[in-house]
């Protein structure tokens, strides 16, 4: 099951979230979508071993070691309806 970045309205703007944790707000949908895609790519990067960090639902940060090619499968879902 992929780690999904959801893009939607948040804090009087747009943001992306993973599970229940939201990113900072962006002024427009396009900026939030671009940031979500960038974060998803960085989270999924393979190659060398790496330390990855992400924020948990309770606000704490979690860091873990990921072996090369061991990053999670990621996806981006745009939750905003088409106008």
TIMI-2910 file (N, C-alpha, C, CB; in pm, 1 decimal, decimal comma, always signed):
<rs>
+----------+----------+----------+----------+----------+----------+----------+----------+----------+----------+----------+----------+------+
!      n_x !      n_y !      n_z !     ca_x !     ca_y !     ca_z !      c_x !      c_y !      c_z !     cb_x !     cb_y !     cb_z ! resn !
+----------+----------+----------+----------+----------+----------+----------+----------+----------+----------+----------+----------+------+
!    +84,4 !   -117,2 !     +0,0 !     +0,0 !     +0,0 !     +0,0 !    +89,3 !   +124,1 !     +0,0 !    -96,2 !     -0,5 !   +122,0 !  Unk !
!    +71,7 !   +214,3 !    -94,7 !   +160,5 !   +330,5 !   -104,1 !   +134,3 !   +432,1 !     +7,3 !   +144,1 !   +397,8 !   -239,8 !  Unk !
!   +236,6 !   +508,7 !    +37,8 !   +224,3 !   +622,9 !   +126,1 !   +165,9 !   +734,1 !    +40,0 !   +363,5 !   +663,9 !   +191,9 !  Unk !
!    +42,8 !   +774,9 !    +69,6 !    -28,0 !   +868,0 !    -19,0 !    -27,0 !  +1009,7 !    +37,2 !   -172,3 !   +821,5 !    -40,7 !  Unk !
!    +12,5 !  +1102,3 !    -47,2 !     +9,4 !  +1245,2 !    -17,6 !   -120,9 !  +1299,6 !    -75,8 !   +136,1 !  +1320,5 !    -76,8 !  Unk !
!   -209,9 !  +1350,5 !    +10,3 !   -338,6 !  +1404,9 !    -32,4 !   -328,4 !  +1556,8 !    -38,4 !   -453,1 !  +1360,8 !    +63,7 !  Unk !
!   -378,0 !  +1617,7 !   -145,7 !   -376,3 !  +1762,5 !   -161,6 !   -519,0 !  +1813,3 !   -145,7 !   -316,4 !  +1804,3 !   -300,2 !  Unk !
!   -536,9 !  +1916,2 !    -62,5 !   -670,8 !  +1971,4 !    -42,7 !   -666,8 !  +2105,5 !    +27,6 !   -756,2 !  +1874,9 !    +36,4 !  Unk !
!   -784,2 !  +2158,9 !    +56,2 !   -795,8 !  +2288,4 !   +124,9 !   -760,6 !  +2270,2 !   +272,0 !   -939,9 !  +2347,7 !   +109,7 !  Unk !
!   -682,4 !  +2367,9 !   +323,3 !   -640,3 !  +2361,6 !   +463,9 !   -589,6 !  +2498,4 !   +506,8 !   -530,0 !  +2253,1 !   +485,0 !  Unk !
!   -627,5 !  +2542,7 !   +626,3 !   -580,3 !  +2669,5 !   +684,1 !   -591,6 !  +2786,8 !   +586,6 !   -435,9 !  +2655,0 !   +729,0 !  Unk !
!   -708,2 !  +2806,3 !   +531,4 !   -736,7 !  +2918,8 !   +440,8 !   -648,5 !  +2918,8 !   +316,2 !   -718,9 !  +3050,0 !   +514,5 !  Unk !
!   -604,3 !  +2803,3 !   +276,4 !   -524,3 !  +2788,8 !   +155,1 !   -530,4 !  +2644,8 !   +111,4 !   -377,5 !  +2833,8 !   +177,5 !  Unk !
!   -420,2 !  +2594,6 !    +64,0 !   -409,6 !  +2455,6 !    +20,5 !   -287,2 !  +2394,3 !    +85,6 !   -401,5 !  +2444,9 !   -134,8 !  Unk !
!   -291,5 !  +2264,3 !   +106,3 !   -180,1 !  +2193,5 !   +168,1 !   -186,8 !  +2048,4 !   +124,1 !   -183,7 !  +2205,6 !   +324,1 !  Unk !
!    -87,2 !  +1972,4 !   +166,0 !    -93,5 !  +1827,7 !   +144,5 !    -82,1 !  +1760,4 !   +280,1 !    +19,5 !  +1778,3 !    +47,0 !  Unk !
!   -130,5 !  +1638,5 !   +287,2 !   -122,2 !  +1564,1 !   +411,9 !    -85,0 !  +1419,7 !   +382,4 !   -255,3 !  +1571,5 !   +489,4 !  Unk !
!    -22,2 !  +1359,5 !   +481,0 !     +4,5 !  +1215,9 !   +481,6 !    -63,6 !  +1165,3 !   +607,7 !   +161,7 !  +1181,6 !   +478,7 !  Unk !
!   -156,3 !  +1075,0 !   +588,9 !   -241,4 !  +1028,0 !   +697,9 !   -313,1 !  +1148,5 !   +757,4 !   -158,1 !   +952,3 !   +807,0 !  Unk !
!   -291,7 !  +1180,5 !   +884,6 !   -361,2 !  +1292,7 !   +948,8 !   -273,3 !  +1415,0 !   +970,1 !   -416,5 !  +1248,8 !  +1080,7 !  Unk !
!   -154,2 !  +1416,7 !   +912,3 !    -59,6 !  +1525,5 !   +934,9 !    -52,6 !  +1613,8 !   +810,4 !    +80,9 !  +1470,0 !   +970,9 !  Unk !
!    -82,7 !  +1744,3 !   +831,3 !    -84,1 !  +1841,0 !   +721,0 !    +49,2 !  +1913,7 !   +708,6 !   -196,8 !  +1942,6 !   +740,8 !  Unk !
!    +82,9 !  +1952,2 !   +586,7 !   +199,2 !  +2037,6 !   +561,3 !   +161,6 !  +2181,4 !   +595,4 !   +247,2 !  +2025,8 !   +412,2 !  Unk !
!   +256,7 !  +2269,7 !   +574,9 !   +225,2 !  +2411,6 !   +584,3 !   +126,8 !  +2446,4 !   +473,4 !   +354,1 !  +2499,2 !   +574,6 !  Unk !
!    +54,8 !  +2557,2 !   +490,0 !    -42,1 !  +2599,9 !   +388,9 !    +29,6 !  +2672,4 !   +274,9 !   -150,2 !  +2691,5 !   +451,9 !  Unk !
!    -21,7 !  +2654,1 !   +154,7 !    +28,3 !  +2722,0 !    +35,7 !    -81,9 !  +2814,2 !    -15,1 !    +72,4 !  +2619,3 !    -75,0 !  Unk !
!    -45,9 !  +2922,3 !    -83,7 !   -147,9 !  +3019,4 !   -125,9 !   -240,9 !  +2968,5 !   -236,0 !    -80,8 !  +3144,5 !   -173,3 !  Unk !
!   -196,4 !  +2867,3 !   -310,7 !   -281,2 !  +2818,2 !   -419,6 !   -265,1 !  +2667,7 !   -436,8 !   -247,5 !  +2890,5 !   -551,1 !  Unk !
!   -359,5 !  +2610,6 !   -507,8 !   -365,3 !  +2466,7 !   -530,1 !   -241,7 !  +2415,6 !   -603,2 !   -490,1 !  +2431,2 !   -608,7 !  Unk !
!   -198,9 !  +2486,5 !   -705,0 !    -85,5 !  +2442,5 !   -785,7 !    +41,6 !  +2430,7 !   -703,0 !    -63,0 !  +2538,3 !   -900,9 !  Unk !
!    +64,0 !  +2526,0 !   -612,4 !   +182,8 !  +2521,4 !   -526,2 !   +178,9 !  +2401,7 !   -432,0 !   +194,7 !  +2650,6 !   -445,1 !  Unk !
!    +62,6 !  +2375,0 !   -374,8 !    +47,8 !  +2261,0 !   -283,6 !    +66,9 !  +2129,2 !   -358,5 !    -90,6 !  +2263,8 !   -215,4 !  Unk !
!    +13,2 !  +2119,3 !   -478,0 !    +27,4 !  +1998,1 !   -557,8 !   +173,7 !  +1975,0 !   -595,8 !    -59,6 !  +2006,5 !   -683,9 !  Unk !
!   +242,7 !  +2080,6 !   -636,0 !   +384,6 !  +2069,0 !   -671,4 !   +466,9 !  +2027,3 !   -549,2 !   +437,5 !  +2203,0 !   -728,6 !  Unk !
!   +437,1 !  +2083,2 !   -432,2 !   +509,1 !  +2047,4 !   -309,9 !   +483,2 !  +1901,9 !   -272,2 !   +468,1 !  +2139,9 !   -194,3 !  Unk !
!   +359,8 !  +1855,6 !   -288,2 !   +327,1 !  +1716,3 !   -256,8 !   +402,5 !  +1621,4 !   -349,1 !   +175,3 !  +1692,3 !   -268,5 !  Unk !
!   +408,6 !  +1653,8 !   -476,5 !   +480,8 !  +1569,4 !   -572,3 !   +629,4 !  +1566,0 !   -539,2 !   +459,8 !  +1620,2 !   -716,3 !  Unk !
!   +685,4 !  +1679,7 !   -502,4 !   +826,9 !  +1686,2 !   -466,2 !   +854,4 !  +1603,7 !   -340,5 !   +870,2 !  +1832,3 !   -444,6 !  Unk !
!   +769,6 !  +1616,7 !   -240,1 !   +787,4 !  +1540,5 !   -115,9 !   +775,1 !  +1390,6 !   -142,1 !   +683,9 !  +1584,4 !    -10,2 !  Unk !
!   +680,5 !  +1352,0 !   -226,7 !   +661,2 !  +1210,5 !   -257,9 !   +783,6 !  +1152,0 !   -327,9 !   +536,9 !  +1191,8 !   -345,4 !  Unk !
!   +842,3 !  +1228,0 !   -418,8 !   +962,5 !  +1182,0 !   -489,4 !  +1078,3 !  +1167,2 !   -391,4 !  +1000,6 !  +1280,3 !   -603,2 !  Unk !
!  +1096,1 !  +1267,6 !   -304,5 !  +1206,6 !  +1261,2 !   -207,4 !  +1188,4 !  +1144,3 !   -111,5 !  +1216,5 !  +1392,9 !   -128,0 !  Unk !
!  +1065,4 !  +1116,9 !    -70,9 !  +1038,7 !  +1007,2 !    +21,8 !  +1067,6 !   +872,3 !    -42,3 !   +893,9 !  +1012,2 !    +69,8 !  Unk !
!  +1048,9 !   +862,8 !   -172,6 !  +1061,0 !   +735,1 !   -245,0 !  +1200,7 !   +710,0 !   -300,7 !   +961,4 !   +731,0 !   -358,2 !  Unk !
!  +1288,4 !   +808,5 !   -294,7 !  +1419,0 !   +794,7 !   -358,3 !  +1490,7 !   +668,2 !   -314,8 !  +1504,8 !   +915,0 !   -327,5 !  Unk !
!  +1545,6 !   +601,9 !   -412,3 !  +1625,8 !   +483,2 !   -386,2 !  +1772,3 !   +518,1 !   -399,0 !  +1588,7 !   +368,6 !   -482,2 !  Unk !
!  +1853,7 !   +418,0 !   -415,4 !  +1996,2 !   +442,3 !   -432,2 !  +2073,1 !   +408,6 !   -307,2 !  +2021,2 !   +585,6 !   -470,5 !  Unk !
!  +2125,6 !   +508,9 !   -239,1 !  +2207,2 !   +488,4 !   -120,0 !  +2121,3 !   +472,9 !     +4,8 !  +2304,1 !   +604,0 !   -102,3 !  Unk !
!  +2180,0 !   +412,1 !   +106,5 !  +2115,0 !   +409,6 !   +236,9 !  +2093,7 !   +554,0 !   +281,5 !  +2200,0 !   +329,4 !   +341,9 !  Unk !
!  +1990,1 !   +577,2 !   +361,0 !  +1960,9 !   +713,8 !   +403,4 !  +1885,3 !   +713,3 !   +535,4 !  +1879,9 !   +787,7 !   +296,0 !  Unk !
!  +1888,7 !   +828,4 !   +600,0 !  +1805,5 !   +852,9 !   +716,6 !  +1686,8 !   +935,5 !   +666,8 !  +1885,6 !   +926,9 !   +832,8 !  Unk !
!  +1565,8 !   +892,6 !   +696,8 !  +1448,8 !   +969,2 !   +656,9 !  +1374,8 !  +1013,4 !   +782,7 !  +1355,9 !   +885,8 !   +563,4 !  Unk !
!  +1311,7 !  +1129,9 !   +775,3 !  +1236,1 !  +1184,1 !   +887,3 !  +1097,7 !  +1221,9 !   +838,9 !  +1308,0 !  +1306,1 !   +950,1 !  Unk !
!   +999,9 !  +1200,0 !   +926,1 !   +864,0 !  +1242,5 !   +896,7 !   +790,9 !  +1267,5 !  +1026,5 !   +790,0 !  +1137,8 !   +811,5 !  Unk !
!   +688,7 !  +1352,0 !  +1019,0 !   +614,9 !  +1388,8 !  +1138,2 !   +498,8 !  +1293,2 !  +1160,9 !   +564,5 !  +1532,3 !  +1127,5 !  Unk !
!   +482,9 !  +1250,3 !  +1284,7 !   +374,4 !  +1160,6 !  +1322,1 !   +248,2 !  +1240,8 !  +1353,0 !   +414,6 !  +1074,2 !  +1443,2 !  Unk !
!   +134,7 !  +1174,0 !  +1358,8 !     +6,7 !  +1241,0 !  +1382,9 !     +5,7 !  +1318,7 !  +1513,8 !   -105,8 !  +1139,5 !  +1383,5 !  Unk !
!    +81,9 !  +1274,6 !  +1612,9 !    +83,3 !  +1345,2 !  +1741,5 !   +181,9 !  +1462,1 !  +1743,5 !   +117,5 !  +1248,1 !  +1853,0 !  Unk !
!   +243,2 !  +1492,6 !  +1629,1 !   +334,1 !  +1607,0 !  +1617,2 !   +480,6 !  +1574,3 !  +1637,8 !   +295,0 !  +1710,8 !  +1714,4 !  Unk !
!   +511,6 !  +1455,9 !  +1690,8 !   +651,1 !  +1416,9 !  +1709,7 !   +712,5 !  +1381,5 !  +1574,7 !   +662,6 !  +1297,4 !  +1808,4 !  Unk !
!   +845,7 !  +1399,6 !  +1564,1 !   +918,2 !  +1361,0 !  +1443,8 !   +978,9 !  +1223,5 !  +1464,3 !  +1027,7 !  +1464,7 !  +1408,8 !  Unk !
!   +975,0 !  +1143,3 !  +1359,1 !  +1031,0 !  +1008,7 !  +1361,6 !  +1139,9 !  +1000,9 !  +1255,4 !   +920,4 !   +900,1 !  +1337,6 !  Unk !
!  +1255,3 !   +947,9 !  +1292,7 !  +1365,9 !   +928,5 !  +1199,7 !  +1398,6 !   +780,9 !  +1196,5 !  +1490,7 !  +1013,0 !  +1240,1 !  Unk !
!  +1420,9 !   +729,4 !  +1076,6 !  +1458,5 !   +588,8 !  +1064,3 !  +1558,4 !   +570,4 !   +952,1 !  +1335,2 !   +501,5 !  +1040,1 !  Unk !
!  +1633,5 !   +463,3 !   +959,7 !  +1731,2 !   +428,4 !   +857,5 !  +1662,1 !   +344,7 !   +750,0 !  +1852,0 !   +351,4 !   +919,3 !  Unk !
!  +1685,4 !   +380,3 !   +624,8 !  +1626,6 !   +307,0 !   +513,1 !  +1740,7 !   +255,8 !   +425,5 !  +1527,3 !   +397,3 !   +430,7 !  Unk !
!  +1740,3 !   +127,0 !   +397,9 !  +1841,4 !    +67,9 !   +310,8 !  +1815,0 !   +107,9 !   +166,9 !  +1843,1 !    -85,5 !   +324,6 !  Unk !
!  +1917,9 !   +104,3 !    +84,8 !  +1903,9 !   +144,8 !    -55,3 !  +1786,0 !    +75,0 !   -120,3 !  +2032,1 !   +114,4 !   -133,3 !  Unk !
!  +1707,0 !   +154,1 !   -190,3 !  +1588,4 !   +100,2 !   -257,1 !  +1477,1 !    +65,5 !   -161,0 !  +1624,9 !    -21,3 !   -336,0 !  Unk !
!  +1493,0 !    +99,1 !    -31,2 !  +1395,8 !    +59,8 !    +68,1 !  +1292,5 !   +164,8 !   +101,2 !  +1464,7 !    +21,7 !   +189,7 !  Unk !
!  +1291,6 !   +275,9 !    +28,7 !  +1192,5 !   +379,7 !    +56,3 !  +1052,7 !   +329,9 !    +24,9 !  +1222,8 !   +506,3 !    -24,4 !  Unk !
!   +952,7 !   +391,1 !    +86,9 !   +816,6 !   +346,2 !    +63,2 !   +769,1 !   +381,7 !    -77,7 !   +723,2 !   +406,8 !   +166,5 !  Unk !
!   +674,2 !   +307,0 !   -127,3 !   +607,5 !   +343,1 !   -251,7 !   +518,5 !   +462,2 !   -220,1 !   +524,7 !   +222,4 !   -311,8 !  Unk !
!   +523,1 !   +564,6 !   -303,9 !   +445,8 !   +685,5 !   -277,1 !   +348,4 !   +714,6 !   -390,7 !   +539,2 !   +804,9 !   -256,2 !  Unk !
!   +245,4 !   +790,9 !   -356,4 !   +146,2 !   +834,6 !   -454,1 !    +97,5 !   +972,9 !   -412,1 !    +26,6 !   +732,6 !   -464,7 !  Unk !
!    +46,1 !  +1050,6 !   -507,9 !    -14,0 !  +1179,7 !   -480,1 !   -156,8 !  +1175,9 !   -528,3 !    +64,8 !  +1295,2 !   -547,2 !  Unk !
!   -248,7 !  +1216,1 !   -441,0 !   -391,6 !  +1218,2 !   -475,4 !   -443,6 !  +1358,1 !   -457,2 !   -473,0 !  +1118,1 !   -389,0 !  Unk !
!   -500,6 !  +1414,3 !   -562,8 !   -557,6 !  +1547,9 !   -558,8 !   -703,6 !  +1534,0 !   -512,9 !   -547,1 !  +1619,5 !   -699,6 !  Unk !
!   -732,0 !  +1577,1 !   -390,4 !   -866,0 !  +1564,7 !   -334,7 !   -958,0 !  +1678,6 !   -371,0 !   -858,0 !  +1554,1 !   -187,8 !  Unk !
!   -908,4 !  +1776,9 !   -446,2 !   -992,0 !  +1888,7 !   -487,4 !  -1074,8 !  +1848,0 !   -609,7 !   -905,2 !  +2013,8 !   -518,5 !  Unk !
!  -1206,1 !  +1873,3 !   -605,0 !  -1288,5 !  +1838,9 !   -722,3 !  -1254,0 !  +1925,8 !   -842,2 !  -1437,3 !  +1853,7 !   -689,2 !  Unk !
!  -1268,4 !  +1869,2 !   -957,1 !  -1244,9 !  +1944,6 !  -1081,2 !  -1354,6 !  +2049,5 !  -1095,8 !  -1241,6 !  +1849,4 !  -1206,3 !  Unk !
!  -1316,4 !  +2169,2 !  -1130,5 !  -1414,8 !  +2277,7 !  -1148,9 !  -1469,4 !  +2277,0 !  -1288,2 !  -1353,1 !  +2413,9 !  -1118,9 !  Unk !
+----------+----------+----------+----------+----------+----------+----------+----------+----------+----------+----------+----------+------+
</rs>
